[in-house]
């Protein structure tokens, strides 16, 4: 990992590979290294230079425990792209996808192509309620037993198709149980406090960057309908849907997700800059 001081804060990032730059932006509460299991090796092999980042709030980046806004994350991503050598393809999931959408809107000169997974352009009651619940647990200092927290995370984030296989279910539950036993850091609390309540769909009509929106059929936190709305709002955007996976589709069905992303980033686009 490398550290850069950008926008007056410490930002931790990792770069590997040769070729056009791709910046991968993770969702709420997750470190950049989550991408390194499946997406980074595939993109490097496909001829890209791939950067992952620990968003502000995720150590060793600045925890910014006093509060984090979506604007902060957009500005951090823009500064990192400039620092690494603009422009870049930018890929995000969940909260990371919201960052990509705003970055494409505000800084098109930095963004060659934009990929948004498990996204939305308006607030979804399930996501708002889930975040509010996580915040309430944190603020009341309530720790769910890790084995129970794991079942909630699996049910909310994975496809029922994945969980009906006992071996797969056990694997995911073990992983979630392990991550649930870590103490929630102040920076993660700050990320959970980000305001998602605005409807941005009308604004996305001004995005000029070639865009791909990926929905996951069984996603309960960012249902495909919400992803389709984003694709419909962005002029010329492509939409792809991957079945048999939920909110963590990039971990559940990585080969399929990687293929769709790499096809898009490698193809000729009629309105490339």
ABEGO torsion letter per residue (X at the ends): XBBBBBGGBBBBBBBBEBEBBBBBBBBBGBBAAAAAAAAAAAAAAAGBBBBBBBBBGBOABBAGAAEBBAAAAAAAAAAAAAAAGOBBBBBBBEAAAAAAAAAAAABAAABABBBBBGBBABBBAAAAAAAAAAAAAAAAGBBBBAAAAAAAAAAAABBAAAAABAAAAAAAAAAAAAAAABBBBAAAAAAAABBAABBAAAAAAABABBBBBBBBAABAABBAAAAAAAAAABBGBBBBBBBGBBAAAAAABAAAAAAAAAAAAABBBAABX
